């Protein structure tokens, strides 16, 4: 029997990591902008939702005896409960179907025998679809006009009444 000799590789030399501070300073403005324009407004919106009487012209952020009364009324509304249930079902089904479809697409891409041309077209279609729509309409603004006319003709639903 012959013995197999293992190859020994030289140790990998690490570069000095002096760029961590530079990277943190480079990313700091982005973190500040995101924190101001996302998290500050989220906390302000939560404060407005807990306020007793808040109107845009006369903001009053004073909290009443029960600051969660708005949420209690909201969660007791059957329409809101139905909306929550529908959102949960939609989210679960969407994630499940997306993962399953992604698995089969990854499987098909991995075995790219005869399907290579088909998947090239499928993957590139979203990149060119908007251009195709504009080309078929003849005028780029006609689709936008038709969509805006359609949405302007839809009547708003009446506001739900409290019991």
C-alpha positions, 0 to 999 in steps of 0.5 A: 500500500502506498501512503498518501502525503498531505500537502502543507500550505504556508500560513496565510498572512493577514493584512493589518486592519487599520481601516475599521475606523475609516469604514465606521466614519464613512458609514456614520452619516448614513446611520445618522440619516436613517435614524433621523428619517426613519426612527424619529418619525416612527417614534413621533407617530407612536406618540401621536397615536397615544395622544388624547386629542391630536389635530394637525392645526392644534397638536396636543400631545397630552395623554388622557387617562387611557392612552391605549383607548384608540388601540382598544377601539381599533382591535374591537372593530370586526373589520380591522380583525378581518384585515389582520387575519387576511394580512396574516394569511397573505403573508404566510402564503406569499412567503411559502409560495415564494420559497417553494418557487425559489427552490424549484427555480434554483433547482432548474437553474442548477440543472441548466440543460435544455432550459438555459434559453428559457430561463435567460428570457424569464430572468431578463424579462423584468428588466425590459418589461416596462420598455416593452409596455411603453413601446406597445402603447406607442406613447409613453404617457398613454399608459400612465394616463389610462391608469390615472383615469382608472384610479380616479374613477374608483370611489372611496369606501365610506369610513367605518362607523364606531358602535 
